[in-house]
Amino acid sequence: MRRLVAKYSTILFLCGLVLVPVSARAQSLVVPMDKEQTNHLKAYGLTFWVIDHGMTAEWLLNYRSGSFVLPDRPDVRREAALRGVTVNTITAGDLAQLHQTIEQANMETVMLEKAPKIAVYTPSNVNPWDDAVTMALEYAEIPYDKVWDPEVMQGRLKEYDWLHLHHEDFTGQYSKFYINYAGAPWLAEAMRQNDAVAKKFGQPNVPALKKAVAEEMRRFVADGGFLFAMCTATETLELALAAVGVDIAAAFSDGTGIDPAASKKLQWDRTLAFRDAELQLNPGVNSFSDIDGHQVNTPWRQPLGAYQLFEFSPKFDPVPSMLVQNHESVIPDYFGLTTSFRRDRIKPGVTLLAEEPGTAWVKYIHGNFGKGTWTFLGGHDPEDPQHQVGDAKTDLSLHPHSPGYRLILNNVLFPAAKKKTLKT
Amino acid sequence: MRMQHARTLAQRLGIAASVMCVAGSLIVSALTPTVVHARVPQVANTGAVDELALIRQTEVLEARGDLAGAERLARDVLARSPTSLSSLIVLERLLTMQGKLTQIEPFVDRLLAIDRLSVIGHQMRVRMYATVNRPEDLRLAGDAWIAAMPDVETPYSEVARVYRSRGDLVRATAVLDQGRKRLGGDALALELGDALAEAHDYDRAVVEWSAGIGRDGQGFLPIQRRLQALPDGGVAAIPKLVMLLRRDPSTTNRRRSASQIALDAGLVVEAEQLARQVYRELPTEERANYLTDVGRRADAGHMTKLAYWAYGEAMRIDTDTARRMALHARYAQIALEAGDTARAAKIYSDLEKAAAPGSAQRRQALAARIQLGASRGDVERALDELMVLREEYPRAPEIDEAASRVGTAMLDRGNLDGALKAVLGVRGARSGATRGRIFLRQGKVEAARDELINAAPQLTGAEATATLTLATVILRLSEAGGELIGRALAIVADDAAGAVRLLAEDSRALQPPERAVLLDYAATIADRSGLAQQAEHARREIVAQYPQSSVAPAALLSLAQSVMSRGSTAEARTLLETLILDYPRSALLPQARRELDRVMGRVPGR
């Protein structure tokens, strides 16, 4: 109800804004993020561009679906026009009135001051599937670097604020693609590359290399980094962290079979998000464990539904609030090798950000570890519910309002928030 | 040597059939031992029927998810009957699913101890070591299999196949070479060709495939499939293979294979030479079918001259009247494409005479002959015959097209009255569009626009687009502008560059907005005629001289696309940014932004 009142007051206020003519008194630009916005995804890129160029921006949590306030300058207007982002002019007086409205409602302003340095963990070879985060960053025109095992093993993660992991298999089993794609050139190339890196860093095999990489990532978060993972990266990162001294990889990848008692030997105190999972011991079944609620490539696959974003109070929970800003609160689900997370496999204290009501799984979770934070989002591509190996890349210019992709971009901007506002 | 080859092939087929049989249908193979296994005594004290029942039971347990129970049962069967191949395969599957495939080893060893020639046993051992990634054991298992049966192709081909699936093409080729050395002749030619092609060694691959086709051409079809599946479409391999197949000592069948490969690959010169040679060499009774096949393939591959020759010869020698009639119409069209209008006219004339009076065939032949006459320059006669057609068959659907052709021919010769006579009163989109062009030439812009707008929805594809574009353009023109476009259209078919030049130069006398529109239309004509440079020149003039004109945003977008196609990303970006920033109300903005994203690599390319 409180949110409803806030929405109505927002609409009334907006009517006032629209009537304000562009004048010499104009000082700011409001980037609306509700349905008036013509390109939601590029709006994030525009905001990132502003802070990346030494200016400050405001994120108006819960105000018109998480709008932004940017300085009204010719270069900002130019960038907005080029990107096709809707901006409205606002005077200093209007802005003050807007702040007052926000102060009195279930809303909050967050200053965005420093553009985070972004790293995407991805191999140099070309995989026959797309990567939602890379596509979102490219489309929104947000700069990023690519890192892979060598950079991670050389300790270079500390150069970055934000790290993204996508369709990666930290158990070292190449996503079990050998079941259907044994002999495929891209898989052979991936194996060759991984073997070479393992040798280079003195690891006996690829699963051992991936465990070491996962350990580096854990350290990155503990030291204050922001980790965002999707799809299999979420589940397998956790399995790799828990499997200290335990063989959880099939013979295909390390020459020895999975330890039949591996599930019992996993050390869940080492993980970020999950606990008590049972490993999938059968190398012929394309699943890693029972963390995933949907199990897409198994005979016991669960159908897709829709997930609902939780609502938070931004004054008390600014971080989860930032992560769920959206113009849609119910979003159609999409598969990935890890689509969702079973509730009974999630550690107490983890913040649930989105769930499929009435089911045993959730979609989107967040937590703190050491000095840093992590966020896991299930599924592979928010605009391609059943992305298959070899499918064409999603063209995001056809989905400029994608609510699923907005969640990814919320995560990108969140580290730019001024530290003092982070209350959780 | 031929005998030896035949024997090894039979052995190979027998063994391959046994492998497929076991893999594909467990029950059948369990009850029907193959040639190889018939030599092995069945050790089991359990009857085959009991064994079958036990295997079924394992399947039931497996379906229930009781993998351990199913495994136990399969182990029991094998303990009693170590040569039960079905049980062995079931156990292999169960162990694989449980991640302990290596436990199959003692069972395979036992089978091979009893039957050292068991193809299934050897194959399973090789497969297991490949799956668990034990390269040294894999090598030893492959060697053991080859040592057990060195004079058949199966072990060499199967071991090589496993290496190929692991991407180890060097070892795969080495195993096949070893087999070739042992078996001699052309043994393993297909397999060697495949492995070499996979390693992109097309020079050696085609030598093997050439051998695989054989002197009698029997191996042609599998090779054809392989060529079609090559990643580069066979560009590297096909010319070499064709050359090898032609090289003496060749045979007619090998040359026939070569002609088909050359035809499918569009190797015009080779295809024509080979087709003529094969035609001469073939027995008389096979010639007509061969020529028809060559004609169809050449026709599909746009090798007009060869298709023309093949159809012509086929019609000359074919005694089957129905088939000759079926070829007639296509032959006439190809005659036209080949530029032999006299021949085409003769064929249509023959068809017209042969068809019954009042029949659809006769009407169609007459209409085709009129169109042909118009395009051959015999316009006056074509107009007379058109009038006859219109009188005899007033509702004929062919009249629209024929009238349009005659009218256009008259228009192109500057005979506006004759042109109008051809199309006046004719119903149909094409004759309507022609009337529109005639009115343009007469300076009747309004009437021209009405005709073109009415015609456009009934046309399809490029014709509809062109007509609609023209109708839209003339909406913005004065009588002088309309007349200028009419003149340009009169020469565009023969001299597109001249039409573009005419529009660009003669429009200088017109008002700026009208000139911009005509430059834009000139660019459109240039695009359609493949005159990229002229199109770009016209658009640059619009952008530079008439930035306020309504066609300026479209000119910027098209310019950006054309410079991008040359790889000039920076200029494309500037042009698109200009369009977005300087024309914020243009309807092309969404397209410009998408294009900008593509140019900058932010979204997948086209």
Interface residues (C-beta under 8 A of the other chain):
Chain A: R78 A81 L82 R83 G84 E138 Y139 E141 A182 G183 P185 A188 A250 A251 F252 S253 G255 G257 I258 P260 L281 N282 P283 G284 V285 A392 K393 D395 L396 S397
Chain B: T96 M97 Q98 G99 K100 L101 T102 T131 V132 N133 R134 R164 S165 R166 G167 E577 I580 L581 P584 L589 P590 R593 R594 L596 D597 M600 G601 R602 V603 P604
